[in-house]
């Protein structure tokens, strides 16, 4: 079993919840450490301190089995 990681960015606007792959559809990281490093960079890109996100948003690294295409 090969595990890859997806960085998902979640935004809550009123009653609506939006979630997207932060690096684009289908993009995955080969390990948790690279995903967490990208999560910290994303928070800085959004103008926050490393690892912190604006109110109403969050980013999470989610593991999944890699599928063959």
N, C-alpha and C positions, 0 to 999 in steps of 0.2 A: 504494500500500500504506500503510495507516494502522496505526501501531504504538501499542499501549497497554501499560501495565505493571501487573502483579499482585504484591502483597506477600504472599508465602507464608511462614507461620510453621511451622517444623518442630520437633517435639519427639521425642526419643528416650527411650523408657522400657524399660529392659532390652533385649529383643530386638525390641521393637516400635517402628515409626516412624510418627508421625502428622503429617500436613501439612494445613493449612487456609488458606483465604484470610483473612488477618488482619482484613480489613474486611467480611467477609461474602461470601456466594456471589455471584459475578458482578461484584463491585466492581473497577474498574480505575482507574488513574491515567493522565492524558493524556500525561505525560512522565516521564522517568527521575528528574528532580530532585524532583518532588513525591513520587514513590515512596520515594526515599532519605530525604527529610525525614520521611515517615511512619514509616519504619523506625527512625529515631533516636528519634522520639516513642514508638514502641512499646517500645523498650528502656528508656526512662525510666519509662513506665507500669508496667513489670515490676520496677521498683526498681533498675535498673542505671544505669551511666554511658552517655551517648549512644553508640549504636553497638555496645555490648557486651550480651551476652545471658547468662542463667543457663546453667550447665553443662548440657549435654544438649539445648540448644535453639539455634536460629538463625533469622534471617529473611532472606529473599532477594527481591530485585526481579527478576521474570522478564518479559522482553518477549514479546509475542505479537501476531499480526495481529488487528485488530479484525474481528469477524464481524458481518454485517448480520442483524438479526432481524425 
